[in-house]
C-alpha cells in the first residue's frame, strides 16, 4: 500500500491510498481542481480512482464527493446509517444504481480488506478505517473527541496510523476569535483531540507493530506542526518512548501534499520528500 495525505485540516481533508490493484480516496473535502492537481503531481490519473470512502458528512470531508464522483465515475462508499444524511448532500451528482455502495461490516475493495470503527464526533456517524493488504495494516482516525477502548483496539497492530492532533488546549482557550460555545464543542467528547490526548493514545499503541504515525487534522488557529510534533514527542519521552527509535512521527498539513508512505512485506519506508 502507498498512503499520502493530499490535505488535512479544518478547511478540507483528503487522503490517497493506492495498492497494486486499487486506488481510493478517503474523503474528498477539497475542491475538485485541487484533488486533480495533487493526484497528477503524484502521477495518478483521477480517472483511476476506484472509490471514495466517507468518514462523515461534515463539509470539510465531503465538499467534492458528488462532483468528483460524477466527473470520474468513482463509487462512493458510506455506512448504511451515514447514507441517511449523505443522500441529500450528493443526490444531484451521483447515480444511485451505479455509484452508491452501502456497508455495515468489513468489505473488500479489489485487493484491500476494509474495516471501520465508530468515532465520537458531533456528526450523524463518524468512522475511522483500517485497511489490510499483504499482511499490512494501515489505519486512519480523525474527527474524534475522545479515544475509547474500541478505538485503541481498532488501531492495534497497525504499522502506520494517521491520527488527529487537532489543537493545543491553551491556544484554543485563549483564542479571542472563538466563542465559548465553539471552544466547548471542540473540547467536548464529541469534538476534536488535543495534542496531549493524541500522545496518550500513542503511549497505548507504541510497542506493537506500529512504526509510523502521521499527526493530522491540525487546527491552523490553535495548533502548528512544530507544536503538535514537539508536544507528542515530549509526552512519549516521559513514558520511555523515543521518537525516531521506537516510533516515527510525521505531521500532515492543510495545503501541501504530505510525505508518501509505503507498506510492503510487513514493513514501511518513507519517501524523503514533500511536495510544495
N, C-alpha and C positions, 0 to 999 in steps of 0.2 A: 504494500500500500504506500502511496505517496499522499501526504497531507500538507496543506498550506492554507493559511488564512488569507482571504482576499480583503477583508475589512472586519474590524472588531471594535465595537463600542456602542454608545447610546445613539449614534447617528446612523447606524446601519451595520448589519452583520452578514457575512457570507464566507463559507469555508469550502474548499475543493478537496474532495477525496477521490483518488484515482487508483484503481487496481489494474491487473492485466486485462480484464475484460469489461470493466465498468468505470464510468466517470459520473460522479454525483456532486450536487451542491447541497450543503446543509444550510438552509435558509437562503433567502435572496432579498436582503433588506437594503440594498443599494441600487442606484439607477442601473437600468439595463445596459446603457452605454459603458458604464464603469465596469460592470461584470464582463462585458465583451472585451474591453481593452485589457483587463487584467488576465483573462483567460488566454488571449492571444499572446500576451507577453510571456506566458508560461507554455506557449506552443500547444495550446488546447483550443480546438475549434469549438465554438459554442454549440454547433450542431451535434457535437459528440456527447453532450450532457444527457445521460440516460434518465436522470431523475433529480427532483428537488425534494429533500426531506424537510418537513416543517417541525420546528421545535414548539412554537406557539404563535398566536395571531397578532402580536404587537407589531406595529408598522415597521420598526427597525429590523424586523426579521422577515416580513412578507411583502415589503414595498413593491418588488418587481416580480413576484412569483407568477402572477397571472400573465403579465406581459411577456415575460421570458418564455413561459410555457407555450403561450400562443404563437410566439415567433419561431421557436425552435422545436416544438412538439415534445418537449420533455414531460414525463409523467410527474405528477405531484403526489407525494405520499404524506399522509397525515393520519393520526389516530382517529378511530371511529368517532370518539367524543369531540375531537377537535374540529372535525368537518361540520359540526353543528353550527359553529360560528364562522369558520373559514369559508364556507359555501357562499355566504353573502358577499364576501370581500373579493372573490375571484371568479364568480359565476359568469361574468361577461367576457371572460378571456379564455377559458379552457373548455374543452369538450368533455363533458362528464363521462360519456361512454368510452372515451379513448384515453383520457389523461388523468382521471381521478383514481387513486388507489387508497384503499382503507386497510388499516391493520389494527389489531388489538393484542397480538402476541408477536414473538420473533418471526422474521420472514427473510426471504432470500432475494438478493438483487445480483443475478448472474453469479459471480464467484465470491460475493460478500454475504455473510450472515449478519443480519441487523437485529440488535436488541434495543429495547428502550426502557426507560425508568422515569418515574414521576419526580418532578422538581417542585419545590414550594415557591410559587410566584403568583402575583395577582393577575392571572390570566385565566381563561376558561380551563385550559390544561397546558402545562408546560412540561416538556420532555427533555431528558438527556438521552444520548445514543451511545451504544457500543457497537463496534464493527469488528468482525472476526474474519481473518483470511490467512491461510497458510500458517496456522499456529500462532499468529499475532493478534493482538487486541489493541484497538485504539478507542478511546472514549472522549466524549465532549459533554460538558455540563456548564451552561451559563444561564443567567437569569434565575437565581435562586437566593432566597433569604436566609436559609439555614441548611447546614449539612446534616442530614438524617442518617441513621444507621443503614437505611435502604440505599442511600446514595453511596456511602462508603462501600457497601457490599457490591454495588453495581460497578464501581470504579476499580475494585481489586483486580489484580492480575493483568492490568493494562500496562503495556510498555510505554505508551505515550498518552498523556491526558491534556486536553485543553480545558482549563478550569477558570471560572470567573474570579477576578480580583478587582472588584468594581471601584472601591473607594477607600480613602483614609478617613476614619471617623472624625478626627479633629478638623480636617479640612472641610468635611461636609457640614459639621455642626457650626463652624464659623463662617460658612459661605453666606454672605448677605443677599445673594441673588436667589436663594432657595427659601421658599416658605416653610413654616414649621410643619405644615401638613405633608409637604413633599419630603422633607427630611425624615419625618416619621415613617412615611411609606418606604423609603429606601432602607431605613434601619430595621424595619419590621421583619418578621419571619417569612413574609411573602414579598420581600424586596430584593436586595442585592447583597452579595457577600463583601465584607470588608477584607482588607489585606490580611489582618490578623486571623479572621475566620478561615480564609484560604490556607494560611500557614498551618492552622490547627488541623485542617483536613489532611494536608500533605504529611504531617507528622504521623498520622494514622496509616498512610498509604506507602510511604517510602520503606523499603526493606524487602519488598517482594520483587515483582518483575519490573516495577516502574523505573524507567531510566530517564525520561524526559517529560517535563511539564511546560506548558505554554500558558502563561497568565493572560487572561482575555477579558473582554468587555470592560475595559478600564474607562472610568469617567474622565473626560478631559477637563472638567471643572474641579473635581475632588480627588484627583489622583494624578500620577505621572508614571511613565515606565520605570524610571530610576527609583522612585519611592516604592512602588509595588515590589520591584525586584529586591531592593535592599531590605524592606520590611520582612518579606518572606524568608530571604536568606538568613537574616539575623535570628528570626524565630526558630528556624531549622537548626542553626548552630547551637542555640541554647539547649536543644534536645539531642545534640551529638550527631547531627546530620550535616554533612559538609557538601555545599553546592559545588559541582564540578568533580566530586568523587562519588558520593552516594546517589546523587541525582543531578541532572542538569536543568536549569531554569531559563526559559526564553520568555519574551514579552511580545504580544501582538499589539498592533496599533490600529487606529481608525482609518488612516488614509493610505497606508503603504501595504504592499504585499509582504507577508511575513516570510520567515525562513521556511525552506522546504524540508520536510522530514520524510525519510523512507523507512518503512518497516519491512524487513526481509530476513528470512532464515532465523526468525526469533530474535533479531537484533535490530537496532536502528542506527542510522547515521544521518547527520545534518549537512546539507549543502551550506557552505560557509559564505553565503552572500545574502543580501537583502535587496529587493527591487525598490527603486525610488520612482 
